[in-house]
Amino acid sequence: MTRSNARIIGASMLAVGVLLLCALPLAAQDNNTYIQHATRFAVSPPLRELAKLPQQPHYGFHEANPIRRIPKRTVGLAS
């Protein structure tokens, strides 16, 4: 087998491999599609009226305590 034949076979195998990898997502999709239609609809107030509503209180948030640094010990020379 010559080098040119080996290159052709190698390139062909690479192309087939890439095509197989591209086909994997198609094979992974299931055909159990379930479509559910809307049962109710609602109408919200206009945005200009929503902006006038009072803000809801935020619970559980507070200022963080300041970080206290631990001083490093001074290390003497090893004997």
C-alpha positions in Angstrom: 0.0 0.0 0.0 1.4 3.3 -1.0 1.3 6.5 1.0 -1.2 8.1 -1.3 -3.6 5.2 -0.9 -3.1 5.3 2.8 -4.0 9.0 2.8 -7.1 8.4 0.7 -8.3 5.6 3.0 -7.5 7.7 6.1 -9.4 10.7 4.8 -12.3 8.6 3.8 -12.5 7.0 7.3 -12.3 10.5 8.9 -15.1 11.8 6.6 -17.3 8.7 7.5 -16.6 9.3 11.2 -17.5 12.9 11.0 -20.8 12.1 9.2 -21.6 9.5 11.9 -20.9 12.0 14.7 -23.2 14.5 13.0 -26.0 11.9 12.8 -25.9 11.2 16.5 -28.1 14.1 17.6 -30.8 13.0 15.1 -30.7 9.5 16.5 -30.9 10.8 20.1 -34.2 12.6 19.6 -37.3 10.8 20.7 -40.6 10.7 18.9 -42.7 11.0 22.0 -43.7 14.6 21.4 -46.5 15.8 23.6 -48.3 19.1 22.7 -50.4 20.8 25.4 -52.7 23.6 24.4 -53.5 26.6 26.7 -56.4 26.0 29.0 -56.7 29.6 30.4 -55.7 33.1 29.5 -55.2 36.2 31.7 -54.7 39.9 31.1 -52.3 41.8 33.3 -52.6 45.5 34.1 -50.8 47.9 31.9 -47.1 48.5 32.7 -47.8 52.1 33.6 -50.0 50.9 36.5 -47.6 48.1 37.5 -44.9 50.7 38.1 -47.1 52.4 40.7 -47.5 49.3 42.8 -45.6 49.3 46.1 -42.4 47.3 46.2 -42.6 44.0 48.1 -40.3 43.8 51.2 -37.1 41.9 50.8 -36.5 39.5 53.7 -33.3 37.8 54.6 -30.9 40.3 53.1 -28.5 42.2 55.4 -25.1 43.9 55.3 -22.2 41.4 55.5 -19.8 41.5 58.4 -16.5 43.0 57.6 -13.7 40.6 56.8 -11.3 40.2 59.7 -7.8 39.3 58.5 -5.7 36.8 60.5 -2.2 38.2 60.9 0.6 36.0 59.6 3.2 34.7 62.0 6.7 35.6 61.4 8.8 32.5 60.8 12.5 32.4 61.7 15.2 30.8 59.6 15.4 27.0 59.6 18.5 25.5 61.0 
